[in-house]
Amino acid sequence: MVKLLKIFVLLQTILSFSLISFAQTTLYSEDFDDSPVALDHKGYYQTTTINMTGVTSFTLGGSINGSYTTDDWFAVNNSRFESKDCDPISTLDWISSSVNISSYTSVTLSADIVLLTSYSEMYVTAYYEVDGSGTWVQFGTNSDASGKTIANGGSWTGDNLSVTIPNGSSSVKIKISHYGTNGSSNAYHDNVLIEGTGSSCTEPTTAPSGISFSSITTSSMTVNWTGNGDGDMVLVVAKESGATLTEPTSGTSYTANTVFGSGTQIGTGNYVVYDADGTTQSVTVTGLSSGTTYDYAIYAYNSTDDCYYLADYETGSQATACTPPGTSPTSLAFSSVGSNSMDISWTAGSGTNSLVVVKESGATHTDPSIGVSYSASSTFGSGDEIGTGNYVCYSGTGTSFTLTGLTGSTTYNVSVYTFNTSPTCYNLTEDYDSQQTLAFNTFYINDNSTSNDIYTSAVGSDSNTGGDSDPFLTISTAISAASDGDVIYIDAGTYNNWENITLSKELTFNGAGTELTLIDDEFAGASTNYFMYVTADNVVFRDMTIQGYENNGSQTPGTSGQALTIGAGASGVLIEDVKLSGNGASGGNPSIVVLANCSVTIRGGGSLCNTWHTAYAGGIEANGNGITLNIEDCVVAYNYKYNSYDGGGLLIQNSNATTTVNISDSYLYSNDASDGGAISQRSGVLNVTDCIIDSNVAGQTSTSVYGGAVRM
């Protein structure tokens, strides 16, 4: 018997005024009929490929089981959103578009949920999120399933539930998640509706415009604008850069004060500094901090019912002045110039710190901004970008560093600034000079086929000279022929049994792509085989897959990698768009290990599917003191450590505070270990920024286990 469960949640905001007349308005409606596009089969329908062409009213989240067949789907079907055998590798989510509720109260969310089967493995869960917070709040809780599900096996009769959201919430989304591990599990949801009680006030239809700043001092500035919009009043809100913007709420009046922090506070850190008819079109804000950036938002509103126009408003940012250091850096010099690196030194100015910004010749020069702190990386292109193409390569108290990641025969412009940190105040008269890197030689490698080749026009032979028309066959021959700074191009093909290479030259290895250039040991020979042990600085690997290595023998687990080991002291190593996959069939060491006093950047690509059988292994490891490891825009997934070993995706150990691992914009999912399924931080410093850590698992033994995602 089909059971229909109606989920209804009342989200009620408490308003502080009574000038509003109430009218229920439909803010969002999705019944999965064919409007505005043909919705039938949108989603994953009998395929592992998503089809969302033309759909703007909802999105999908999560990933699907690769074993989907023609009997399985997570898609619109029969004018409703159905799941059939929704076997979750990770959660499969239907997510509504964001709905603006800033001018509404008594907001209600509703949806029809139907279970077509009564299996205990089948359930559906609903959530809401306000103000884009990233925090999903479950509603429609089923007590029969320990608070986990809305519907479970068709056995729950449902309740009418309500929650209260904070006054002034500006947006809401609904997420409905389907789960089903039984082959006959089948459910759907339909008639998703968001309604709200709106005010009868009339909003303006145009926003203020033309923001600018003048009379900037260390503690004040004047904010100017040229257009008021078509409301009869203007509201100006100020906040320090970094505070979350909170919009005003219609029906609420605010008190302005030009002394920052003294007017009405909206949300956290948003202060009203102007509330008038806009006749002056300017406000001088005082009480500001030296060398600090402030953000401003200018709103048009109608004074009748305090009705704010929130669909559009003018914004701008400006830093207060500061007293910069009086003496600029001098004596900028270059040494040890190679094809991909150079040493840079200078005499410091009178500030507490120096900032070095580098660009290729031809890029437009841009100075740093007062009040802004920047993150630096000695690998060109990895630090913060100022303007376009200006990269921060050093920030600190020193007077020299080694710049890496450069291109041969290329001129680089270097600017050195002095600045103080409290506040961040730059002397914008910098020391400036240019330096060209050395030329480099290129060598080419190809297999016994020209299929899919990009770089070469002939098959490889080690009796050739290594040119693009007569390439080498093996990497060892190319390395022997090359000198520091040279580039080796490895064309499309599968290269077997390149083993146990020690690299002591500063070389760049460019593959033809992760799906084209495959370095594959095929789990051949001894179980001590690895691909390469790098002892040189400024080594670069790009655009290839390294797989099938099985380093599980005489070397101690954790001190060398299945595929790559970056030996102690190697600096400026870049591993870019390289996939390390399927290494360690019988266990052993992680796919890549970074040892003491190394600086390494792993960007793009990632570490996937390394080890699934016996002991140790996993994805990436930092092992030792003095390491700087940057993991940027990577996928680290399906790495496995057996028994009592930890850190399936990443392990940091045997380190002190001199080792720093920075992970940014990366996706760590479905890694498995005893402790710290995704990450185990045994020591050192770990910084994680803008990453997704999802569906990782801890626990393979009867002993205590910790941290399905992260152990610290």
N, C-alpha and C positions, 0 to 999 in steps of 0.2 A: 504494500500500500504506500503510495507517494505521500510524504508528509511535507506540508508547506510551513516554513518557519518565517515569520515576519519579524525582522530586526528593526527596532525603532529606538533611536536615542535622541533625547532632547538636550541640546547644548544651550544653556540659558545664560546670557550676560546680564549683570546687574547694572543698570544705568543710573546716573546721578542727576537726571533731569526729568521733567514731565511735559515738555513741549512737543512731544512726538505723537502723531496719530499712527495707529498700528494697522498694517496690512501685510498679509502673508504673501510672499513672492517666491516663485520658483527660481533658484539660482543655478541649479545644475540638474539635468535629467538625462539618464541614459537607459533606454529600454532595448537597445541592441537591434532596433529595426534599421532598415537601410537608409539612414539619414545622418549626416549629409553625404556620406559615401556608402557604397555597398559594403556592409560589415560582415557578411557571411564568410566564415572561415578566417577572419582576421585573428592572428595569433599563431600558435603552433598547431596546425591542423594536419594530422597524419604525415608529419614531416618534422625534421629537426631544424628546419629553416623558418624563421619568423617572417610573417607577412603583416605589416602594419601600414601599408601604403595608404596615404590620405587620411589616416585616423589621427585626430587631434584631441579628441575628448577623453582619451585614456591612454595609458602606457602599460607595459608589462615589465616586471622585474624578476630576477633570478635566472637560472639556467635549467635546461631540460635534460631528461635522461636520454642518452644517445641511442638507447634501444627502442625508442618509440616505433610503433608499427602502424599499419593502416587502420588499426582498431583503437589508436590512442590519440588524444588531442587535448589541448589547452587553448581554446579559441571560441569565437562566436559560432554557434551552431543552433539552428532552429529558432533564430531571433532571441537568443539568450546566451550567456557566457558559460560554457560547459567545460568540465574537466573529466577525462576518461582515462583511468589507469595513470594517474598523475604521480608517478613514482619519483619522489624528490631527491635529486642530488643536492640541490639547494632549494629554498622556498620559491614557489611559483606564485607571483603576486599580480593581481589586477589592481591598477592605481588610477583613480580619477584625476582629471586635471585640477589645478589649484583654483579655488573659488574665492573671490574677494568678498569678505563679510564685514568689512570695516564700517559700513553704514547700516548694519543689521543687528538685531538682537533676536532672542528666542530661535536660534538656528537649530534646525532639525535635520538629522541624517536618517535615511531609511533605505532598506534593500530587502528583496525577497530572496530567501535561501531555500533551495530544494535539494534534498538527498534522494537520488533515484535508486540507491542501494542501501542496505542496512549493515554493511560490513563495518567492523570496529576500526579498520584501518583508514576509513574515510572520514575526514572532517574538514570544516571550513571555518576560518577565523577572520574577524573584521576588526579594523583599527581606524583611528583618525589621527591626523597630525595638524597642528595649528602653527601659523606664522613661519612655515618652512623650517621648523626647529630641528628636524631629523629625528624627533622622538615620537614614536608611534604608540598611541594609547589604545589598548584593546577595549572593545565594548561588546556586549552580548555574551558575557561569560557563562560557560556551562559548568556548573558545580559538579556534575557527574563525571567530568573529565579533568578533575583537579585544577579547574580554572583555565584550562588550556584551549578549549574549543568552543565554538558557537554551536556546532552540530556534530554529533558523533553517532554514527550508526543509525540515524533516524530515531533515536530513543529519547531525545530531549524535547520538552514541550515549549520551552522558551519563556522569557520574561520581558516585561516592559521596563527598560532601564533608563536612567538619566544621569548626566554629568554636568558640571558647571565649568566653563572655560573662563580664563581671565578676562576681565573687562578690557576692551580695546583690541582684542585679537583681530588681525587683519585678513587672514586667509585660512582655509581649511581644505584638507584632502581626505578621501576615503581610500583605504587599501583593503582588499579582500583576498585572502590567501587560501589556496586549495591544496590539500594533501590527499594522497591515496595510493597505498602500496599494493592493494589487491588488484588483480587483473580485471575484476568486474566492478571496481569502484567507480562511481559515477555521480556527479553533483553539478548543480549550476546555481548562478545567482542572476537576478534580473531586477529591473525597475529601480535602479539606483537613483535616489532623489535627495537633493539638498535644498531646503527651504528656509527662509528667514523673514522675520518681521522687520520691514524697513520703515524709515521715517518718511514723513510727507514733505520733508524739506527739499528745496530745489538747489541742486549743486550748481556752481559755475561750470562752464564748458571749456574754458581755456585757462592755461596756467601762466604764472609770471615767467619772465624771460630775461636774458641778458645780464646774468650775474657777473660781477667783477669786484676787485678789491683794491683799496687805496689806503694811504696813510698808515702803512704797516709799521708797527713798532715792536719792541720786545714784549709788550703786555696788552696791545690793543690793535685793532684794525677796523676799517670801515668797509661794510658790505654794501654794494650798490646793485641795483637792477633797473632795467629800462622799461619793462612792461609789467602791469599788475595782474594780468588776466582779466576776466570779465566779472569777478566777484566784487563786492563793495568793500572788502577788507583783505588784508594781507597778514599772514603769520610767518615769522622767521624763527626757525629752530636751529640751535648750534650744538655740536657735540665734538669731543676729541676724536680724531681719526682712530678707528679701532672699536669704538663703542657701536653697538647695534642700533641701526636706525629704527625708531618707532614712530609711526604716523599718528597725527592727532585723531581724535574720535569725534565724529559728528554728534552734535547735541551737547558737547562739553566746551565750556569757555575756559580760557587760560589767562594767567597773569604774566605779563612780560616784564623783564628787567634787563637792561643793557649790560649789567655786570654779570659776566658768565657764572652760572651756578646759582644765581639768585632768583631767577624766574621759575615758573612752574616746570617741574621735571616730568617729561613724558617717557614712560618706560624707564630705562636706566641710562642716565648720562645725557639725555636729550633735553636741553633747556630752552625755554621760550625767551627770545631776546627782543622781539618786536611784534606788536599786535596793534595795527592801526589801518587807516584807509589807504595807505600807500602814497599819500601826497608827496612825502619827502623822497621816497624810493631809495632810501639808504638808512643804515643804522650803524653807529660806532659802538663796537663791542669791546668792553674793557675787562680787566680781571683775568687776562689770559696768561699762560705760561710761556716763557721764552723758548724759542726754537721748537715749538710744538705745532703740529698740523691740526687744523679744525675743519670740520665738515659742516656745511650749511644746507638747509632745505627751506625753500620759500613756497608757501602754499597760498592759493586764492581760496576765499570762502565768503559765503553770504552770511551776514550777521543775524538774519532771521533764522532761528533754530541752530545757529552756529554750524552751518552745513559746509563741510570742507570738500574741495575737489581733490581726490586722491588718485584719480586715474593718471594724472600727470602733474609734476611739480618741478621747479628749477632747483638744481643742486650745484655745488661747487666746493672746492677745498683750497685752503691757503694756510701756510705756516707763518707764525710770528717771526719777527726778526730775532737775531741773537748776536752776541759779540764774538766774532770768529777769532781764531788764533792770528796773531799779527805777522808771523814769519812763515812764508811758504817753503815747501821742500825744494831742495837743490840737488845738483850733481847726479841726475838720473843717468844710469849707465847700464850697459848690456855686456854679458860675458857668456862663455860656453854656449854659443849660439849653434844650434843644430837645425835639422830639417823640421823637427816637431817640438822643440823645446828651446828655452833660453833662460839664463839667470838674469834677474833684474835687481838692481840695488839703487839706493838713493840716500841722501842726507835728510833726516827728518826735519819738518818744520816745528813750530813752537806749540802745536796742539798735542794732545795726549796720545793720539792715534794717527795712522796713515791709511788712506784708501787708494787702491790702485785700480784704475778702470782701463780696460783694453778693448780695442776694436780693430777690425780689419780696415786697411786704408780704403777709403771710399764711403764707409758708413758715416752718417751724420753724427757729429760730436754732440753729446748731451751731458751737462753737468749733473752731479748729484743734487738732491733736493734737501733744503734745510729741514731739519726735524725728522728725516727719514733714516732709519738704520737699514743697512744692506747686509745680506749674507754673501760671503765670498767663497770662491773655489779656485784653486790654482790650476784646475783643468779648464782651459778656455771654452766658454759656452755653457758651463755648469753653474756659475754663480748668478746672482740676480742681474737682470737686464735693465739698464737705464736707457729710456728712449728705445731706439732700434739698433741692435748690434753692439751696444756698449755693455760689456760684461765686467762685473766686479770680481777681480781675481785675487785681491788681498785686502784684508781689513784687520789691523792690529797694531801692536806697539813696535814691531820690528822694522828693519830697514832693508830687507832683501827676501827674495823667495824664488823658487823655480817655477816658471810658467810652462805648462805642458798642454798637449792636445792641439798643437798648432799644425799648420799645413806647410809643406815645403814651398820655397820660392814665393812666399807671400809676405807682404809688408804689414806690420802691425803698429798701430799708434797707441802709445802708452801715456796715461795721465796719472800723476801722483798728487793727491790732495792731503792736506793736514786738517784735522778736525778734533773738536772736543766732544766728549760723550754725554755730558750732563749740563745742558741739553746737547742733542746731536747738532753741531754747528760747524759747517765747512767753510774754510777759506777757499773761495772759488777761483783764486789765482793759483793754478796748478803748475808743477814742473812737467814739461811735455817733451817727448822725442819719439822717433820711429826707428824700427829695426826690421830688416828682411831676414827671414829664415833661409837656411841653405837649401840648395837644390837637392833632390834625392833621385836615386835610381829606382826603376820599377822592374820587377820580375813577375813572370806569369807561370801558373801551374794549371795543367788540364789532365783529365783522365784519358781513357782510350776512346772517347766519343766526343763528337762536337754537338750532340743534341742539347738544346736549350742553352748553349754557351752564350755568354755576354761579352767576355773580355778577349777570347782567343779565337783563332780561325783554324787551328790544327790540333791533333791529338798530342798528348804529352810524351816526352822522352827525356831521360836524364842525360842523354848525349846531346841535347839541344842547348841553345845559348840562353834560354829563358825569356825570349821576347814574346810578343803577343802572337806572332806567326810561327814561332818554334818554341813552345812552352816546355818547362820542365814537367816531369811526372810526379815527383815527390817533394814534400816540404823540406826534407833534410837537405836535398841538393840546393834548393832555393836559399835556405838559410846560410849554407856554406858560401854561396856566391854573393850574398848581400853584405852590406856594411851598415853601421849605425845610421838610422834615419831613413833607410830604404823602405819601399812598399812592395809587398808581395800580394798579387791578385790570385785568388783560388777560384777557378771557374766552376760552373755547374758540374756536378758529378758526385759520385760516392767514392770516398777515399778510405780504403781499408787498411788497418794495421799500421797506422802512424802512431808509434808507441814510444814512451819514455824519453821524450825530447827535453833536454835542458837548454833553455834559451838565455844567452848572455849578451845578446845584441838588442839595441833599441830599434825594433821593427814594427811595422804596421801590416796586419793580415786582413785583407778585404775579401770576403766571400761574395757570392752572387745572390745571396738571399737565404733565409733559414730553410726554405723548402727546396732549394736548388743545390747548395753546397753542404754536403753531409760528410762529416768526418766520423767514421764508424769503425770501432774496433771489433764489432760483432761478437763481443765476449770471447775473443780468441786468445789463445796462448795462456800465459801464466796469469794468475789472479792478482799479480802485482802490477799489471799494465795501467798506465795513465797516459794522458795525451801530452801534456807539457808542464814542465816545472820552470817558472819564469823567475830569473834572478836579475834581469836588466830593468832599468827605468824606462818610462815612456813607451811601453809596449801597448799596441792597440789590436783588438780583435773585433771584427765587424761582420755582420750579415752571414751567419753560418749556424749549423747545428752540430753539436758535439755529443756523440752518443755511443753506447755500447762498451764503455770502459768498466773495469772490474778490479779496482785497486784495493785488495783485501788481504794482502799477504804480510810480508815482513815489516812493512811500515806501520807505525803505531796508529790506530784509528784516531782521527781527529787532527793529525798533524800534516796530512797531505790529502789532496783531492782525488776523487775518482777521475775527473777529467782535467781540471786545472788546479795547480798550486801556485800562488803568488808568494815567492820566497821572501824571507825576512829582508827588510830594507828596500824592497822594490817600490819605487814611487811613480806617480803619474800614469798608472796602468788604467786603461779604458777598455771595458768590455761592453760593446754597444750592439744591440739587436742581435744577440747571440742566444740561442736556445740550447740549454744543457738538459738533455732528455734521455731517460732510460739508461742511466749509468748505475752500476752496482747491483746486478741481478742477484748476487749472493751476499750482498751487504758490503761492509768495509767503511769507507770514508765518505764524507759529503761530496757532492758533485764538484764544488769549488771551495777551496780553503784559502783564506788570506792570513798570512803569518805576521809576526811582530814588525812594527815600524814600517808598515806598508801604507801607501795611499792608493786606493782603488775606487773607480766609479763603474758601477754596473747599470747601464741605461738601456731601457727597452728590452725586448727578449725576456729572458728569465730562466728559472730553474723549475722544470716540470717532470713529474713521473720518474724521480730518481729513487731507486731501491724499493722493492716490495716483497722481499723474501726473508732474509735472516737478520743480520745484526748491523747496528749503527746506521751509517749513511745519512741520507737526507739531502737538503738543497744547498744551503750556503753556510759557511762558518767563518767567523772572525776569531782567531786563536792567538792571543798574545797582547803585549802592551804596545802603545804607540801607534795603533792602527787608526786610519781614517777610511771608513768604508761608506760610500754613498750608493744607495740603491734607488734608482729613479725610474718611474714609469715602467715597472716590471710586473710580470706575472710569476708568482711563486706558488705552485699548485701540485697536488697529488704526490708530494714527497713523503717518504715513509721512514720511520725509525722503529726498530723492533725492540722488544723486551724493555729494559730499563733506561734506554737512551732518550734524550730530550731534544727539543728544537727541531721538529720535522722540517719546517721551512727555513728557519734561520737559528743558528746557535752562536752566542757570544760567550766565550769562556777564557779562563787563564789570563784575564785582562785586569788593568786598573783604570783609574779615571783618565789616563792618557789615551785610551781607546774610545773612539766615538763612531757609532753606526747611525747614519741618517737614512731613513726610509721615507720616500715621498711619492705621492701619486701612483701607488702600486696596489696590486690586488693579490692578497694572500688567502687562498682558499683550499679546502679539502686536503690539508696536510695532516699527518698523523704521527704522534709520538707518545711516549710515556708521559712526559710533562711538556707543556708548551707546544701544543699541536702546530701552531704557526711559528711562534717565536719563543725561544728560551734565552733570557738574559741572565746568565750566571754572574756576569761582572761587566765592567765598562759602563759607558754612557750610551743610551738609546734614545733617539728622537724619531717619532713617527708623525708624519704630516699628511693629511688628505689621502688616507689609504682606506681600502675596504678589507676587512679581515672577517672571513665568512666561512662557516661550515667546517672548521678545523676540529680535530678530535684529539683528546688526551686520554690515555688509559689503555694499556695492553697487558698489564700484569695484575697480580693480586695485591701488589703493594700500593701505598697511597700515591695518588696522582693529582696533578694540579694544572690548571690553566689550559682549557681546551683551545683557547686562542693564544694567550700569552702567559708565560711564567716569568716573573721578575723577582 
